[in-house]
Amino acid sequence: MIPVGRCNRDEITRVVHEVMFSILPTLRGQTIAGDKSLEEYGADSVDRVEIILAILNRLGARKPLSAFSSLADINEMVDYLCEMNQV
């Protein structure tokens, strides 16, 4: 869990990537580009929900899933998670 009030973008990015690799095993060994969406990595709607819930769980955060629906790519997700963590 990342302490609230501090944004460690590298740590949040690492968590996002680890969760993606665990839920989308076909990604293992690939580099995840921040300018791509979860859909572009083959995540269907169930995968996306699982990814977001797992990330929130790992970060010890609580946010509605709907808050993630307007995020265009991985970079925006990391930025959002970082902003959320500073509250």
Number of C-alpha atoms within 10 A of each C-alpha: 12 16 11 14 12 13 18 14 15 11 15 22 20 13 20 23 21 16 19 25 17 13 16 17 10 12 15 13 8 8 8 18 12 15 12 14 18 21 13 10 14 13 17 12 11 8 16 20 14 16 23 19 18 19 20 19 12 15 19 13 16 10 12 11 12 8 10 16 10 9 15 14 16 19 17 17 23 21 16 14 22 22 14 16 19 12 9
